[in-house]
Amino acid sequence: MEFTETAATRRSVHEYSDELIDQSTLDAIFRTTTLAPSGYNLQPWEFLALRDGETKTALKQVANGQEHVVDADTAVVIFGNTDPMAHAETVFDDWLAKGYIPTEDVRAALLDNVETMAGMSEAERRIWTTRSSALAAMTLMYAAWEHGVASCPMEGFDATALIEAFDIPEGYEPVMLVTLGYPDSEAADIENERKGRRPIEDVVHYEEFDPSERSTVEAPDIGE
Ligand SMILES: Cc1cc2nc3c(=O)[nH]c(=O)nc-3n(C[C@H](O)[C@H](O)[C@H](O)COP(=O)(O)O)c2cc1C
């Protein structure tokens, strides 16, 4: 699938068929997901993939009872590690080995930068990790759709209850839930009409930020 087609045909899907996703397909989807960019390539994301009826039901209970959490083959909780230092040494070792940075001194300077970031307030670190982890969530949805696996992103959950229910250690921000499953064919028709989008004339601002007060949505133009 060309990217524009992947983006244009992806939908937030709420009705799933009973068809199971092969482990090899899930692996391929997650491998592509990890190609998402992240600040300093620190990859703060972690994915809790729930496939069992019991664990999906536990997730539904902290996700406003949203039924598609259990109907989908897999429900993924995307966490962001709020500690920028967590993987910094490994990542900068890789940069050094590949000649992406020239010397040990540069590696040390980079580590200092990240350590400074690690000194940010908790609120700032939560925003920090959400930026990269949300990009991973989007990549997950596009990667899935390339395999014909539909998805639905979700913010409708109680983060505190989720952390408690799944015994999540301190320092991990539940950024988003994403359901994954093959779409139910009849529901796919219902969900197929593209929801309107705010036009680029309203949302894109060249050189000067002049947010439009106009509030319109229209069928997106995905032409050249
Ligand atoms: C951050 C975020 C949170 C969302 N939360 C929910 C949710 O809790 N439950 C749900 O059914 N859909 C949720 N959605 C899906 C949106 O309703 C959907 O993306 C939007 O209506 C546009 O439809 P489309 O994704 O099919 O283009 C969420 C989407 C985003 C990006």
The ligand as a Gaussian input file, in Angstrom:
#p B3LYP/6-31G(d) Opt

LIG

0 1
 C       -5.884000      10.911000      21.172000
 C       -7.115000      10.184000      20.676000
 C       -8.013000       9.684000      21.577000
 C       -9.122000       8.954000      21.150000
 N       -9.928000       8.339000      22.083000
 C      -10.885000       7.508000      21.664000
 C      -11.593000       6.719000      22.609000
 O      -11.362000       6.772000      23.819000
 N      -12.540000       5.866000      22.145000
 C      -12.812000       5.745000      20.807000
 O      -13.674000       4.948000      20.456000
 N      -12.151000       6.479000      19.893000
 C      -11.185000       7.344000      20.272000
 N      -10.458000       8.039000      19.351000
 C      -10.768000       7.890000      17.925000
 C      -11.342000       9.177000      17.320000
 O      -12.691000       9.301000      17.654000
 C      -11.121000       9.153000      15.791000
 O       -9.742000       9.108000      15.534000
 C      -11.712000      10.387000      15.106000
 O      -13.098000      10.421000      15.259000
 C      -11.381000      10.420000      13.617000
 O      -11.825000       9.228000      13.006000
 P      -10.814000       8.343000      12.163000
 O       -9.716000       7.914000      13.096000
 O      -11.631000       7.167000      11.679000
 O      -10.295000       9.166000      11.051000
 C       -9.368000       8.782000      19.752000
 C       -8.454000       9.329000      18.847000
 C       -7.333000       9.999000      19.293000
 C       -6.341000      10.499000      18.291000

